[in-house]
C-alpha cells in the first residue's frame, strides 16, 4: 500500500535524501517546519520517516499566508 500516492508530485520536488537545511528560504519552505534536532539527525530517519516528515512539513508551509 502506497500511503503517499496523493503526494507523489509534491514529494518529487522535495529532496528528502539530503535537504539543505543550511539554506532555508523564509516563506513556503517545508524545511522551516522540521525541528532543529530533527534537521541535525536527518540521516538517522528511514526513507519512510523522511517522507512523512516532509509531507507534513510541506502541508504546513502551504498554509502560510503572507500579505
C-alpha positions in Angstrom: 0.0 0.0 0.0 1.4 3.4 -1.0 0.4 5.9 1.6 2.0 8.7 -0.4 0.2 8.2 -3.8 -1.6 11.5 -3.4 1.7 13.3 -2.6 3.9 11.8 -5.4 4.1 15.1 -7.3 4.8 17.1 -4.1 7.5 14.7 -3.0 9.2 14.8 -6.4 10.0 18.5 -5.7 11.4 17.8 -2.2 14.9 16.5 -1.6 14.3 14.1 1.3 17.6 12.3 0.9 19.8 15.3 1.7 17.9 18.5 2.2 19.9 21.7 2.5 18.9 22.8 6.0 21.6 25.5 5.9 19.8 27.4 3.1 16.2 27.6 4.1 14.0 30.2 2.4 11.8 32.3 4.6 8.4 31.5 3.0 6.6 28.4 1.9 9.6 26.2 2.6 8.9 22.8 4.2 12.3 22.8 6.0 11.1 25.7 8.3 8.7 23.1 9.9 11.3 20.5 10.7 12.5 20.9 14.2 16.2 21.7 14.6 17.0 18.5 16.4 15.5 16.5 13.5 17.4 18.5 11.0 20.7 17.7 12.7 19.8 14.0 12.9 18.1 13.7 9.5 20.4 10.9 8.4 19.0 8.7 11.2 15.5 8.7 9.8 14.3 6.0 7.4 13.2 6.9 3.9 9.5 6.4 5.0 10.0 8.6 8.1 11.6 11.3 5.9 8.6 11.2 3.6 6.2 11.5 6.4 8.0 14.5 7.9 8.4 16.2 4.5 4.7 15.8 3.6 3.5 17.1 7.0 6.0 20.0 6.9 5.0 20.9 3.3 1.4 20.8 4.3 2.2 23.4 6.9 4.3 25.5 4.6 1.4 25.5 2.0 -0.8 27.1 4.6 1.3 30.2 5.1 -0.5 33.4 4.2 1.7 36.4 3.6 0.4 39.9 2.7 
